[in-house]
Amino acid sequence: MTPIKIYRPANYVSLVTRIVVVVFVIAPLLVVHGMADVILFEAKISAAANRPLGETASSMGLLFLTGILICAFLIFGIAIGLTVMAQIQVREDSFRVKTWFYQSEWLPWTAVQKVRRLPFSNNLQLGIVGLGWMFRLVALVNWLPGGYVTVGNNLVDGELLIKTIKQKRPDLFQNYLS
């Protein structure tokens, strides 16, 4: 059995990080609760004012659409936060990505499809096929195949992980001089 090297996020235990995650998890629930209250209030006002059904339906539809958009934005924020705080576990022949709520299967090194250097940083974006929906959502926005994970300074010993990836997949680094 090959030993497992674990690359943890540098901010993994930060109190500020935990507070931000809790806020982004609780906020969609509060938005849904508030949206339900506002829609019920709107229905009561419409009934008391004898407003036409069309006006009531359109105003409730707009309230509902606004709530859905706010929740979608917050869920996207959660997905970004979880991918940024991803832990990467490495074996000789494979690796896996783990967050607080997700753990991928052991993926072969060929699952890394694309490497892109972030501007003004030593961090790399990895396009990895075989990751979960939250990683695919963030990768879609960044135009990367599969899922996307950032490696480098955001991980403890991240530079060592980048060297390992360069050894395992040198073909992905042919465009880089470093």
Secondary structure, DSSP 8 states (H G I E B T S, - for coil): ----EEE-BTTTT-HHHHHHHHHHHHHHHHHHHHHHHHHHHHHHHHHHHT--HHHHHHHHHHHHHHHHHHHHHHHHHHHHHHHHT-EEEE-SSEEEEE-SS-B---EEGGGEEEEEE-TTSS-EEEEETT--HHHHHHHHHTT-SSEEEEESTTBTTHHHHHHHHHHH-GGGGTT---
